[in-house]
């Protein structure tokens, strides 16, 4: 009967971990951290997948390449990227 509390504790720990990772990636791409924490908490790996496939792309102000905001550095000129809300959003 000690198996059920252990499974519940493991589920809570995994859900919280997915929530934190999803929230962190959401904040880096300029989205609402609390909202995406809840999505990661409830959906787990599917929430993480959702933030990865819906990541917005921005233009690097130095070399004008399309850049994934989750990286933090421009892959072509290695320029440190600014905060997402200061970048230009490219609709796809
Ligand atoms: Zn660049």
PDB file of the backbone (N, CA, C, O) and the ligand in Angstrom, with CONECT records:
HET     ZN  A 101       1
ATOM      1  N   UNK A   1       0.820  -1.215   0.000  1.00  0.00           N
ATOM      2  CA  UNK A   1       0.000   0.000   0.000  1.00  0.00           C
ATOM      3  C   UNK A   1       0.853   1.264   0.000  1.00  0.00           C
ATOM      4  O   UNK A   1       0.317   2.372  -0.027  1.00  0.00           O
ATOM      5  N   UNK A   2       2.187   1.107   0.031  1.00  0.00           N
ATOM      6  CA  UNK A   2       3.060   2.279  -0.042  1.00  0.00           C
ATOM      7  C   UNK A   2       3.304   2.694  -1.482  1.00  0.00           C
ATOM      8  O   UNK A   2       3.909   3.735  -1.742  1.00  0.00           O
ATOM      9  N   UNK A   3       2.831   1.875  -2.419  1.00  0.00           N
ATOM     10  CA  UNK A   3       3.052   2.141  -3.836  1.00  0.00           C
ATOM     11  C   UNK A   3       2.242   3.346  -4.309  1.00  0.00           C
ATOM     12  O   UNK A   3       2.749   4.172  -5.068  1.00  0.00           O
ATOM     13  N   UNK A   4       1.003   3.452  -3.873  1.00  0.00           N
ATOM     14  CA  UNK A   4       0.119   4.529  -4.351  1.00  0.00           C
ATOM     15  C   UNK A   4       0.626   5.916  -3.940  1.00  0.00           C
ATOM     16  O   UNK A   4       0.694   6.800  -4.794  1.00  0.00           O
ATOM     17  N   UNK A   5       0.990   6.150  -2.653  1.00  0.00           N
ATOM     18  CA  UNK A   5       1.546   7.482  -2.316  1.00  0.00           C
ATOM     19  C   UNK A   5       2.830   7.786  -3.075  1.00  0.00           C
ATOM     20  O   UNK A   5       3.086   8.939  -3.421  1.00  0.00           O
ATOM     21  N   UNK A   6       3.641   6.759  -3.338  1.00  0.00           N
ATOM     22  CA  UNK A   6       4.880   6.977  -4.090  1.00  0.00           C
ATOM     23  C   UNK A   6       4.571   7.377  -5.523  1.00  0.00           C
ATOM     24  O   UNK A   6       5.228   8.260  -6.075  1.00  0.00           O
ATOM     25  N   UNK A   7       3.567   6.731  -6.140  1.00  0.00           N
ATOM     26  CA  UNK A   7       3.165   7.075  -7.507  1.00  0.00           C
ATOM     27  C   UNK A   7       2.593   8.490  -7.570  1.00  0.00           C
ATOM     28  O   UNK A   7       2.865   9.232  -8.514  1.00  0.00           O
ATOM     29  N   UNK A   8       1.802   8.860  -6.566  1.00  0.00           N
ATOM     30  CA  UNK A   8       1.225  10.215  -6.521  1.00  0.00           C
ATOM     31  C   UNK A   8       2.332  11.251  -6.386  1.00  0.00           C
ATOM     32  O   UNK A   8       2.313  12.278  -7.064  1.00  0.00           O
ATOM     33  N   UNK A   9       3.300  10.982  -5.506  1.00  0.00           N
ATOM     34  CA  UNK A   9       4.420  11.915  -5.314  1.00  0.00           C
ATOM     35  C   UNK A   9       5.245  12.052  -6.585  1.00  0.00           C
ATOM     36  O   UNK A   9       5.679  13.149  -6.937  1.00  0.00           O
ATOM     37  N   UNK A  10       5.463  10.913  -7.284  1.00  0.00           N
ATOM     38  CA  UNK A  10       6.240  10.945  -8.519  1.00  0.00           C
ATOM     39  C   UNK A  10       5.491  11.724  -9.607  1.00  0.00           C
ATOM     40  O   UNK A  10       6.105  12.473 -10.367  1.00  0.00           O
ATOM     41  N   UNK A  11       4.173  11.548  -9.682  1.00  0.00           N
ATOM     42  CA  UNK A  11       3.362  12.263 -10.679  1.00  0.00           C
ATOM     43  C   UNK A  11       3.405  13.761 -10.424  1.00  0.00           C
ATOM     44  O   UNK A  11       3.539  14.549 -11.360  1.00  0.00           O
ATOM     45  N   UNK A  12       3.292  14.160  -9.157  1.00  0.00           N
ATOM     46  CA  UNK A  12       3.339  15.591  -8.806  1.00  0.00           C
ATOM     47  C   UNK A  12       4.711  16.172  -9.148  1.00  0.00           C
ATOM     48  O   UNK A  12       4.805  17.276  -9.685  1.00  0.00           O
ATOM     49  N   UNK A  13       5.777  15.424  -8.834  1.00  0.00           N
ATOM     50  CA  UNK A  13       7.137  15.904  -9.115  1.00  0.00           C
ATOM     51  C   UNK A  13       7.364  16.055 -10.621  1.00  0.00           C
ATOM     52  O   UNK A  13       7.934  17.050 -11.068  1.00  0.00           O
ATOM     53  N   UNK A  14       6.915  15.065 -11.401  1.00  0.00           N
ATOM     54  CA  UNK A  14       7.089  15.127 -12.863  1.00  0.00           C
ATOM     55  C   UNK A  14       6.275  16.272 -13.463  1.00  0.00           C
ATOM     56  O   UNK A  14       6.773  17.005 -14.318  1.00  0.00           O
ATOM     57  N   UNK A  15       5.014  16.432 -13.015  1.00  0.00           N
ATOM     58  CA  UNK A  15       4.152  17.502 -13.537  1.00  0.00           C
ATOM     59  C   UNK A  15       4.748  18.867 -13.235  1.00  0.00           C
ATOM     60  O   UNK A  15       4.747  19.754 -14.089  1.00  0.00           O
ATOM     61  N   UNK A  16       5.264  19.038 -11.999  1.00  0.00           N
ATOM     62  CA  UNK A  16       5.867  20.314 -11.619  1.00  0.00           C
ATOM     63  C   UNK A  16       7.111  20.602 -12.454  1.00  0.00           C
ATOM     64  O   UNK A  16       7.345  21.738 -12.865  1.00  0.00           O
ATOM     65  N   UNK A  17       7.916  19.546 -12.704  1.00  0.00           N
ATOM     66  CA  UNK A  17       9.118  19.722 -13.526  1.00  0.00           C
ATOM     67  C   UNK A  17       8.749  20.163 -14.939  1.00  0.00           C
ATOM     68  O   UNK A  17       9.342  21.102 -15.472  1.00  0.00           O
ATOM     69  N   UNK A  18       7.778  19.493 -15.543  1.00  0.00           N
ATOM     70  CA  UNK A  18       7.341  19.883 -16.887  1.00  0.00           C
ATOM     71  C   UNK A  18       6.767  21.297 -16.873  1.00  0.00           C
ATOM     72  O   UNK A  18       6.976  22.065 -17.812  1.00  0.00           O
ATOM     73  N   UNK A  19       6.043  21.638 -15.806  1.00  0.00           N
ATOM     74  CA  UNK A  19       5.492  22.992 -15.680  1.00  0.00           C
ATOM     75  C   UNK A  19       6.591  24.046 -15.651  1.00  0.00           C
ATOM     76  O   UNK A  19       6.489  25.068 -16.329  1.00  0.00           O
ATOM     77  N   UNK A  20       7.651  23.803 -14.863  1.00  0.00           N
ATOM     78  CA  UNK A  20       8.753  24.766 -14.752  1.00  0.00           C
ATOM     79  C   UNK A  20       9.505  24.912 -16.064  1.00  0.00           C
ATOM     80  O   UNK A  20       9.825  26.025 -16.480  1.00  0.00           O
ATOM     81  N   UNK A  21       9.791  23.774 -16.726  1.00  0.00           N
ATOM     82  CA  UNK A  21      10.533  23.838 -17.999  1.00  0.00           C
ATOM     83  C   UNK A  21       9.709  24.585 -19.040  1.00  0.00           C
ATOM     84  O   UNK A  21      10.228  25.444 -19.754  1.00  0.00           O
ATOM     85  N   UNK A  22       8.415  24.252 -19.123  1.00  0.00           N
ATOM     86  CA  UNK A  22       7.540  24.917 -20.095  1.00  0.00           C
ATOM     87  C   UNK A  22       7.441  26.409 -19.797  1.00  0.00           C
ATOM     88  O   UNK A  22       7.486  27.227 -20.715  1.00  0.00           O
ATOM     89  N   UNK A  23       7.305  26.773 -18.514  1.00  0.00           N
ATOM     90  CA  UNK A  23       7.203  28.181 -18.126  1.00  0.00           C
ATOM     91  C   UNK A  23       8.491  28.935 -18.459  1.00  0.00           C
ATOM     92  O   UNK A  23       8.447  30.085 -18.896  1.00  0.00           O
ATOM     93  N   UNK A  24       9.634  28.284 -18.251  1.00  0.00           N
ATOM     94  CA  UNK A  24      10.924  28.923 -18.535  1.00  0.00           C
ATOM     95  C   UNK A  24      11.076  29.208 -20.023  1.00  0.00           C
ATOM     96  O   UNK A  24      11.494  30.297 -20.415  1.00  0.00           O
ATOM     97  N   UNK A  25      10.731  28.208 -20.861  1.00  0.00           N
ATOM     98  CA  UNK A  25      10.820  28.397 -22.311  1.00  0.00           C
ATOM     99  C   UNK A  25       9.810  29.449 -22.781  1.00  0.00           C
ATOM    100  O   UNK A  25      10.101  30.231 -23.686  1.00  0.00           O
ATOM    101  N   UNK A  26       8.629  29.465 -22.168  1.00  0.00           N
ATOM    102  CA  UNK A  26       7.605  30.447 -22.540  1.00  0.00           C
ATOM    103  C   UNK A  26       8.083  31.862 -22.227  1.00  0.00           C
ATOM    104  O   UNK A  26       7.883  32.780 -23.023  1.00  0.00           O
ATOM    105  N   UNK A  27       8.714  32.034 -21.069  1.00  0.00           N
ATOM    106  CA  UNK A  27       9.204  33.363 -20.677  1.00  0.00           C
ATOM    107  C   UNK A  27      10.304  33.824 -21.628  1.00  0.00           C
ATOM    108  O   UNK A  27      10.368  35.004 -21.972  1.00  0.00           O
ATOM    109  N   UNK A  28      11.180  32.893 -22.061  1.00  0.00           N
ATOM    110  CA  UNK A  28      12.248  33.256 -22.990  1.00  0.00           C
ATOM    111  C   UNK A  28      11.709  33.672 -24.347  1.00  0.00           C
ATOM    112  O   UNK A  28      12.344  34.455 -25.054  1.00  0.00           O
ATOM    113  N   UNK A  29      10.531  33.151 -24.722  1.00  0.00           N
ATOM    114  CA  UNK A  29       9.956  33.539 -26.015  1.00  0.00           C
ATOM    115  C   UNK A  29       8.915  34.644 -25.841  1.00  0.00           C
ATOM    116  O   UNK A  29       8.118  34.891 -26.746  1.00  0.00           O
ATOM    117  N   UNK A  30       8.916  35.310 -24.682  1.00  0.00           N
ATOM    118  CA  UNK A  30       8.067  36.477 -24.481  1.00  0.00           C
ATOM    119  C   UNK A  30       6.615  36.167 -24.190  1.00  0.00           C
ATOM    120  O   UNK A  30       5.739  36.971 -24.508  1.00  0.00           O
ATOM    121  N   UNK A  31       6.340  35.026 -23.596  1.00  0.00           N
ATOM    122  CA  UNK A  31       4.963  34.653 -23.288  1.00  0.00           C
ATOM    123  C   UNK A  31       4.724  34.658 -21.786  1.00  0.00           C
ATOM    124  O   UNK A  31       5.640  34.830 -20.981  1.00  0.00           O
ATOM    125  N   UNK A  32       3.449  34.460 -21.441  1.00  0.00           N
ATOM    126  CA  UNK A  32       3.034  34.499 -20.034  1.00  0.00           C
ATOM    127  C   UNK A  32       3.532  33.259 -19.293  1.00  0.00           C
ATOM    128  O   UNK A  32       3.162  32.135 -19.631  1.00  0.00           O
ATOM    129  N   UNK A  33       4.379  33.474 -18.274  1.00  0.00           N
ATOM    130  CA  UNK A  33       4.998  32.376 -17.533  1.00  0.00           C
ATOM    131  C   UNK A  33       3.976  31.561 -16.742  1.00  0.00           C
ATOM    132  O   UNK A  33       4.024  30.331 -16.744  1.00  0.00           O
ATOM    133  N   UNK A  34       3.059  32.243 -16.073  1.00  0.00           N
ATOM    134  CA  UNK A  34       2.074  31.562 -15.221  1.00  0.00           C
ATOM    135  C   UNK A  34       1.135  30.703 -16.065  1.00  0.00           C
ATOM    136  O   UNK A  34       0.848  29.558 -15.715  1.00  0.00           O
ATOM    137  N   UNK A  35       0.664  31.257 -17.169  1.00  0.00           N
ATOM    138  CA  UNK A  35      -0.234  30.551 -18.080  1.00  0.00           C
ATOM    139  C   UNK A  35       0.421  29.269 -18.609  1.00  0.00           C
ATOM    140  O   UNK A  35      -0.194  28.203 -18.607  1.00  0.00           O
ATOM    141  N   UNK A  36       1.678  29.385 -19.064  1.00  0.00           N
ATOM    142  CA  UNK A  36       2.368  28.228 -19.629  1.00  0.00           C
ATOM    143  C   UNK A  36       2.819  27.247 -18.549  1.00  0.00           C
ATOM    144  O   UNK A  36       2.983  26.061 -18.834  1.00  0.00           O
ATOM    145  N   UNK A  37       3.023  27.715 -17.310  1.00  0.00           N
ATOM    146  CA  UNK A  37       3.301  26.783 -16.211  1.00  0.00           C
ATOM    147  C   UNK A  37       2.108  25.862 -16.007  1.00  0.00           C
ATOM    148  O   UNK A  37       2.272  24.654 -15.836  1.00  0.00           O
ATOM    149  N   UNK A  38       0.904  26.434 -16.025  1.00  0.00           N
ATOM    150  CA  UNK A  38      -0.323  25.637 -15.853  1.00  0.00           C
ATOM    151  C   UNK A  38      -0.482  24.634 -16.994  1.00  0.00           C
ATOM    152  O   UNK A  38      -0.873  23.490 -16.761  1.00  0.00           O
ATOM    153  N   UNK A  39      -0.183  25.051 -18.222  1.00  0.00           N
ATOM    154  CA  UNK A  39      -0.280  24.143 -19.372  1.00  0.00           C
ATOM    155  C   UNK A  39       0.721  22.997 -19.219  1.00  0.00           C
ATOM    156  O   UNK A  39       0.377  21.837 -19.446  1.00  0.00           O
ATOM    157  N   UNK A  40       1.965  23.322 -18.833  1.00  0.00           N
ATOM    158  CA  UNK A  40       2.984  22.287 -18.629  1.00  0.00           C
ATOM    159  C   UNK A  40       2.636  21.363 -17.475  1.00  0.00           C
ATOM    160  O   UNK A  40       2.914  20.165 -17.522  1.00  0.00           O
ATOM    161  N   UNK A  41       2.027  21.925 -16.439  1.00  0.00           N
ATOM    162  CA  UNK A  41       1.636  21.133 -15.262  1.00  0.00           C
ATOM    163  C   UNK A  41       0.556  20.117 -15.618  1.00  0.00           C
ATOM    164  O   UNK A  41       0.615  18.963 -15.193  1.00  0.00           O
ATOM    165  N   UNK A  42      -0.427  20.553 -16.397  1.00  0.00           N
ATOM    166  CA  UNK A  42      -1.566  19.692 -16.729  1.00  0.00           C
ATOM    167  C   UNK A  42      -1.218  18.722 -17.868  1.00  0.00           C
ATOM    168  O   UNK A  42      -1.543  17.537 -17.799  1.00  0.00           O
ATOM    169  N   UNK A  43      -0.557  19.233 -18.911  1.00  0.00           N
ATOM    170  CA  UNK A  43      -0.317  18.409 -20.100  1.00  0.00           C
ATOM    171  C   UNK A  43       1.038  17.700 -20.086  1.00  0.00           C
ATOM    172  O   UNK A  43       1.265  16.804 -20.900  1.00  0.00           O
ATOM    173  N   UNK A  44       1.940  18.079 -19.182  1.00  0.00           N
ATOM    174  CA  UNK A  44       3.253  17.431 -19.084  1.00  0.00           C
ATOM    175  C   UNK A  44       4.072  17.584 -20.354  1.00  0.00           C
ATOM    176  O   UNK A  44       4.282  18.705 -20.817  1.00  0.00           O
ATOM    177  N   UNK A  45       4.545  16.467 -20.936  1.00  0.00           N
ATOM    178  CA  UNK A  45       5.388  16.560 -22.141  1.00  0.00           C
ATOM    179  C   UNK A  45       4.664  17.179 -23.325  1.00  0.00           C
ATOM    180  O   UNK A  45       5.310  17.760 -24.198  1.00  0.00           O
ATOM    181  N   UNK A  46       3.332  17.072 -23.379  1.00  0.00           N
ATOM    182  CA  UNK A  46       2.572  17.664 -24.483  1.00  0.00           C
ATOM    183  C   UNK A  46       2.580  19.196 -24.381  1.00  0.00           C
ATOM    184  O   UNK A  46       2.589  19.889 -25.398  1.00  0.00           O
ATOM    185  N   UNK A  47       2.577  19.714 -23.156  1.00  0.00           N
ATOM    186  CA  UNK A  47       2.681  21.164 -22.957  1.00  0.00           C
ATOM    187  C   UNK A  47       4.050  21.680 -23.392  1.00  0.00           C
ATOM    188  O   UNK A  47       4.164  22.745 -23.999  1.00  0.00           O
ATOM    189  N   UNK A  48       5.088  20.902 -23.070  1.00  0.00           N
ATOM    190  CA  UNK A  48       6.449  21.252 -23.473  1.00  0.00           C
ATOM    191  C   UNK A  48       6.565  21.247 -24.996  1.00  0.00           C
ATOM    192  O   UNK A  48       7.171  22.139 -25.589  1.00  0.00           O
ATOM    193  N   UNK A  49       5.972  20.226 -25.617  1.00  0.00           N
ATOM    194  CA  UNK A  49       5.955  20.127 -27.081  1.00  0.00           C
ATOM    195  C   UNK A  49       5.206  21.324 -27.677  1.00  0.00           C
ATOM    196  O   UNK A  49       5.628  21.874 -28.694  1.00  0.00           O
ATOM    197  N   UNK A  50       4.103  21.726 -27.051  1.00  0.00           N
ATOM    198  CA  UNK A  50       3.294  22.851 -27.553  1.00  0.00           C
ATOM    199  C   UNK A  50       4.093  24.151 -27.563  1.00  0.00           C
ATOM    200  O   UNK A  50       4.012  24.912 -28.527  1.00  0.00           O
ATOM    201  N   UNK A  51       4.869  24.419 -26.502  1.00  0.00           N
ATOM    202  CA  UNK A  51       5.647  25.678 -26.474  1.00  0.00           C
ATOM    203  C   UNK A  51       6.794  25.606 -27.478  1.00  0.00           C
ATOM    204  O   UNK A  51       7.189  26.635 -28.026  1.00  0.00           O
ATOM    205  N   UNK A  52       7.333  24.426 -27.731  1.00  0.00           N
ATOM    206  CA  UNK A  52       8.429  24.302 -28.699  1.00  0.00           C
ATOM    207  C   UNK A  52       7.956  24.505 -30.137  1.00  0.00           C
ATOM    208  O   UNK A  52       8.655  25.138 -30.928  1.00  0.00           O
ATOM    209  N   UNK A  53       6.767  23.973 -30.491  1.00  0.00           N
ATOM    210  CA  UNK A  53       6.315  24.113 -31.881  1.00  0.00           C
ATOM    211  C   UNK A  53       5.668  25.462 -32.144  1.00  0.00           C
ATOM    212  O   UNK A  53       5.532  25.865 -33.299  1.00  0.00           O
ATOM    213  N   UNK A  54       5.260  26.176 -31.075  1.00  0.00           N
ATOM    214  CA  UNK A  54       4.613  27.472 -31.294  1.00  0.00           C
ATOM    215  C   UNK A  54       5.563  28.631 -31.001  1.00  0.00           C
ATOM    216  O   UNK A  54       5.122  29.777 -30.913  1.00  0.00           O
ATOM    217  N   UNK A  55       6.866  28.351 -30.849  1.00  0.00           N
ATOM    218  CA  UNK A  55       7.829  29.412 -30.543  1.00  0.00           C
ATOM    219  C   UNK A  55       7.861  30.447 -31.658  1.00  0.00           C
ATOM    220  O   UNK A  55       7.917  30.103 -32.838  1.00  0.00           O
ATOM    221  N   UNK A  56       7.824  31.706 -31.274  1.00  0.00           N
ATOM    222  CA  UNK A  56       7.864  32.790 -32.256  1.00  0.00           C
ATOM    223  C   UNK A  56       9.289  33.003 -32.734  1.00  0.00           C
ATOM    224  O   UNK A  56      10.248  32.757 -32.002  1.00  0.00           O
ATOM    225  N   UNK A  57       9.419  33.467 -33.980  1.00  0.00           N
ATOM    226  CA  UNK A  57      10.738  33.795 -34.519  1.00  0.00           C
ATOM    227  C   UNK A  57      10.881  35.305 -34.607  1.00  0.00           C
ATOM    228  O   UNK A  57       9.902  36.024 -34.807  1.00  0.00           O
ATOM    229  N   UNK A  58      12.110  35.775 -34.456  1.00  0.00           N
ATOM    230  CA  UNK A  58      12.386  37.202 -34.478  1.00  0.00           C
ATOM    231  C   UNK A  58      13.553  37.479 -35.407  1.00  0.00           C
ATOM    232  O   UNK A  58      14.294  36.569 -35.779  1.00  0.00           O
ATOM    233  N   UNK A  59      13.712  38.741 -35.779  1.00  0.00           N
ATOM    234  CA  UNK A  59      14.831  39.150 -36.623  1.00  0.00           C
ATOM    235  C   UNK A  59      15.953  39.662 -35.724  1.00  0.00           C
ATOM    236  O   UNK A  59      15.724  40.497 -34.849  1.00  0.00           O
ATOM    237  N   UNK A  60      17.184  39.149 -35.949  1.00  0.00           N
ATOM    238  CA  UNK A  60      18.351  39.641 -35.226  1.00  0.00           C
ATOM    239  C   UNK A  60      18.623  41.067 -35.703  1.00  0.00           C
ATOM    240  O   UNK A  60      18.676  41.325 -36.905  1.00  0.00           O
ATOM    241  N   UNK A  61      18.793  41.982 -34.763  1.00  0.00           N
ATOM    242  CA  UNK A  61      19.003  43.382 -35.134  1.00  0.00           C
ATOM    243  C   UNK A  61      20.379  43.625 -35.733  1.00  0.00           C
ATOM    244  O   UNK A  61      20.601  44.645 -36.385  1.00  0.00           O
ATOM    245  N   UNK A  62      21.299  42.698 -35.519  1.00  0.00           N
ATOM    246  CA  UNK A  62      22.656  42.866 -36.031  1.00  0.00           C
ATOM    247  C   UNK A  62      22.792  42.363 -37.469  1.00  0.00           C
ATOM    248  O   UNK A  62      23.306  43.085 -38.324  1.00  0.00           O
ATOM    249  N   UNK A  63      22.331  41.111 -37.756  1.00  0.00           N
ATOM    250  CA  UNK A  63      22.540  40.534 -39.090  1.00  0.00           C
ATOM    251  C   UNK A  63      21.233  40.322 -39.848  1.00  0.00           C
ATOM    252  O   UNK A  63      21.260  39.898 -41.003  1.00  0.00           O
ATOM    253  N   UNK A  64      20.095  40.606 -39.226  1.00  0.00           N
ATOM    254  CA  UNK A  64      18.767  40.522 -39.842  1.00  0.00           C
ATOM    255  C   UNK A  64      18.377  39.110 -40.268  1.00  0.00           C
ATOM    256  O   UNK A  64      17.646  38.942 -41.244  1.00  0.00           O
ATOM    257  N   UNK A  65      18.859  38.083 -39.541  1.00  0.00           N
ATOM    258  CA  UNK A  65      18.457  36.698 -39.779  1.00  0.00           C
ATOM    259  C   UNK A  65      17.248  36.384 -38.906  1.00  0.00           C
ATOM    260  O   UNK A  65      17.057  36.991 -37.852  1.00  0.00           O
ATOM    261  N   UNK A  66      16.416  35.407 -39.362  1.00  0.00           N
ATOM    262  CA  UNK A  66      15.331  34.908 -38.526  1.00  0.00           C
ATOM    263  C   UNK A  66      15.940  34.058 -37.413  1.00  0.00           C
ATOM    264  O   UNK A  66      16.764  33.184 -37.684  1.00  0.00           O
ATOM    265  N   UNK A  67      15.545  34.303 -36.169  1.00  0.00           N
ATOM    266  CA  UNK A  67      16.180  33.667 -35.021  1.00  0.00           C
ATOM    267  C   UNK A  67      15.122  33.066 -34.107  1.00  0.00           C
ATOM    268  O   UNK A  67      14.072  33.664 -33.872  1.00  0.00           O
ATOM    269  N   UNK A  68      15.418  31.857 -33.587  1.00  0.00           N
ATOM    270  CA  UNK A  68      14.576  31.264 -32.547  1.00  0.00           C
ATOM    271  C   UNK A  68      14.858  31.993 -31.243  1.00  0.00           C
ATOM    272  O   UNK A  68      16.015  32.063 -30.830  1.00  0.00           O
ATOM    273  N   UNK A  69      13.849  32.537 -30.583  1.00  0.00           N
ATOM    274  CA  UNK A  69      14.099  33.297 -29.360  1.00  0.00           C
ATOM    275  C   UNK A  69      14.547  32.446 -28.180  1.00  0.00           C
ATOM    276  O   UNK A  69      15.043  32.991 -27.194  1.00  0.00           O
ATOM    277  N   UNK A  70      14.388  31.122 -28.249  1.00  0.00           N
ATOM    278  CA  UNK A  70      14.741  30.257 -27.132  1.00  0.00           C
ATOM    279  C   UNK A  70      16.252  30.095 -27.000  1.00  0.00           C
ATOM    280  O   UNK A  70      16.745  29.697 -25.944  1.00  0.00           O
ATOM    281  N   UNK A  71      16.986  30.403 -28.066  1.00  0.00           N
ATOM    282  CA  UNK A  71      18.428  30.159 -28.074  1.00  0.00           C
ATOM    283  C   UNK A  71      19.173  31.177 -27.198  1.00  0.00           C
ATOM    284  O   UNK A  71      20.002  30.786 -26.376  1.00  0.00           O
ATOM    285  N   UNK A  72      18.891  32.468 -27.363  1.00  0.00           N
ATOM    286  CA  UNK A  72      19.566  33.497 -26.575  1.00  0.00           C
ATOM    287  C   UNK A  72      20.698  34.150 -27.317  1.00  0.00           C
ATOM    288  O   UNK A  72      21.031  35.303 -27.046  1.00  0.00           O
ATOM    289  N   UNK A  73      21.315  33.418 -28.277  1.00  0.00           N
ATOM    290  CA  UNK A  73      22.381  33.967 -29.114  1.00  0.00           C
ATOM    291  C   UNK A  73      21.979  33.783 -30.571  1.00  0.00           C
ATOM    292  O   UNK A  73      21.343  32.788 -30.919  1.00  0.00           O
ATOM    293  N   UNK A  74      22.348  34.739 -31.427  1.00  0.00           N
ATOM    294  CA  UNK A  74      22.081  34.598 -32.856  1.00  0.00           C
ATOM    295  C   UNK A  74      23.019  33.530 -33.412  1.00  0.00           C
ATOM    296  O   UNK A  74      24.226  33.617 -33.183  1.00  0.00           O
ATOM    297  N   UNK A  75      22.509  32.511 -34.145  1.00  0.00           N
ATOM    298  CA  UNK A  75      23.377  31.451 -34.656  1.00  0.00           C
ATOM    299  C   UNK A  75      24.337  31.909 -35.744  1.00  0.00           C
ATOM    300  O   UNK A  75      25.352  31.248 -35.966  1.00  0.00           O
ATOM    301  N   UNK A  76      24.059  33.020 -36.437  1.00  0.00           N
ATOM    302  CA  UNK A  76      24.988  33.427 -37.493  1.00  0.00           C
ATOM    303  C   UNK A  76      26.007  34.463 -37.045  1.00  0.00           C
ATOM    304  O   UNK A  76      27.164  34.386 -37.459  1.00  0.00           O
ATOM    305  N   UNK A  77      25.622  35.441 -36.205  1.00  0.00           N
ATOM    306  CA  UNK A  77      26.605  36.463 -35.824  1.00  0.00           C
ATOM    307  C   UNK A  77      26.955  36.401 -34.332  1.00  0.00           C
ATOM    308  O   UNK A  77      27.771  37.190 -33.857  1.00  0.00           O
ATOM    309  N   UNK A  78      26.337  35.459 -33.583  1.00  0.00           N
ATOM    310  CA  UNK A  78      26.574  35.263 -32.142  1.00  0.00           C
ATOM    311  C   UNK A  78      26.307  36.520 -31.323  1.00  0.00           C
ATOM    312  O   UNK A  78      26.872  36.710 -30.246  1.00  0.00           O
ATOM    313  N   UNK A  79      25.435  37.373 -31.855  1.00  0.00           N
ATOM    314  CA  UNK A  79      25.025  38.565 -31.124  1.00  0.00           C
ATOM    315  C   UNK A  79      24.090  38.152 -29.993  1.00  0.00           C
ATOM    316  O   UNK A  79      23.204  37.324 -30.200  1.00  0.00           O
ATOM    317  N   UNK A  80      24.272  38.714 -28.809  1.00  0.00           N
ATOM    318  CA  UNK A  80      23.375  38.441 -27.683  1.00  0.00           C
ATOM    319  C   UNK A  80      22.009  39.039 -28.007  1.00  0.00           C
ATOM    320  O   UNK A  80      21.893  40.234 -28.281  1.00  0.00           O
ATOM    321  N   UNK A  81      20.962  38.185 -27.971  1.00  0.00           N
ATOM    322  CA  UNK A  81      19.625  38.661 -28.316  1.00  0.00           C
ATOM    323  C   UNK A  81      19.043  39.460 -27.166  1.00  0.00           C
ATOM    324  O   UNK A  81      19.322  39.204 -25.994  1.00  0.00           O
ATOM    325  N   UNK A  82      18.223  40.438 -27.535  1.00  0.00           N
ATOM    326  CA  UNK A  82      17.595  41.283 -26.525  1.00  0.00           C
ATOM    327  C   UNK A  82      16.349  40.582 -25.994  1.00  0.00           C
ATOM    328  O   UNK A  82      16.039  39.468 -26.416  1.00  0.00           O
ATOM    329  N   UNK A  83      15.644  41.215 -25.085  1.00  0.00           N
ATOM    330  CA  UNK A  83      14.403  40.663 -24.549  1.00  0.00           C
ATOM    331  C   UNK A  83      13.392  40.514 -25.682  1.00  0.00           C
ATOM    332  O   UNK A  83      13.334  41.368 -26.566  1.00  0.00           O
ATOM    333  N   UNK A  84      12.572  39.414 -25.671  1.00  0.00           N
ATOM    334  CA  UNK A  84      11.657  39.151 -26.773  1.00  0.00           C
ATOM    335  C   UNK A  84      10.727  40.318 -27.112  1.00  0.00           C
ATOM    336  O   UNK A  84      10.435  40.536 -28.288  1.00  0.00           O
ATOM    337  N   UNK A  85      10.254  41.071 -26.119  1.00  0.00           N
ATOM    338  CA  UNK A  85       9.283  42.120 -26.422  1.00  0.00           C
ATOM    339  C   UNK A  85       9.938  43.305 -27.150  1.00  0.00           C
ATOM    340  O   UNK A  85       9.237  44.152 -27.704  1.00  0.00           O
ATOM    341  N   UNK A  86      11.282  43.366 -27.152  1.00  0.00           N
ATOM    342  CA  UNK A  86      11.963  44.431 -27.877  1.00  0.00           C
ATOM    343  C   UNK A  86      12.293  44.013 -29.308  1.00  0.00           C
ATOM    344  O   UNK A  86      12.712  44.839 -30.120  1.00  0.00           O
ATOM    345  N   UNK A  87      12.101  42.716 -29.616  1.00  0.00           N
ATOM    346  CA  UNK A  87      12.410  42.224 -30.961  1.00  0.00           C
ATOM    347  C   UNK A  87      11.201  42.383 -31.868  1.00  0.00           C
ATOM    348  O   UNK A  87      10.090  42.639 -31.404  1.00  0.00           O
ATOM    349  N   UNK A  88      11.427  42.230 -33.143  1.00  0.00           N
ATOM    350  CA  UNK A  88      10.354  42.351 -34.124  1.00  0.00           C
ATOM    351  C   UNK A  88       9.738  40.985 -34.353  1.00  0.00           C
ATOM    352  O   UNK A  88      10.448  40.029 -34.665  1.00  0.00           O
ATOM    353  N   UNK A  89       8.428  40.881 -34.203  1.00  0.00           N
ATOM    354  CA  UNK A  89       7.736  39.614 -34.408  1.00  0.00           C
ATOM    355  C   UNK A  89       7.467  39.408 -35.890  1.00  0.00           C
ATOM    356  O   UNK A  89       6.993  40.316 -36.574  1.00  0.00           O
ATOM    357  N   UNK A  90       7.777  38.192 -36.394  1.00  0.00           N
ATOM    358  CA  UNK A  90       7.519  37.859 -37.797  1.00  0.00           C
ATOM    359  C   UNK A  90       6.327  36.905 -37.850  1.00  0.00           C
ATOM    360  O   UNK A  90       6.433  35.773 -37.378  1.00  0.00           O
ATOM    361  N   UNK A  91       5.210  37.329 -38.404  1.00  0.00           N
ATOM    362  CA  UNK A  91       4.082  36.375 -38.553  1.00  0.00           C
ATOM    363  C   UNK A  91       4.397  35.364 -39.638  1.00  0.00           C
ATOM    364  O   UNK A  91       4.955  35.715 -40.678  1.00  0.00           O
ATOM    365  N   UNK A  92       4.033  34.076 -39.391  1.00  0.00           N
ATOM    366  CA  UNK A  92       4.323  33.033 -40.400  1.00  0.00           C
ATOM    367  C   UNK A  92       3.057  32.528 -41.030  1.00  0.00           C
ATOM    368  O   UNK A  92       3.104  31.654 -41.896  1.00  0.00           O
TER     369      UNK A  92
HETATM  370 ZN    ZN A 101      22.607  37.940 -35.923  1.00  0.00          ZN
END
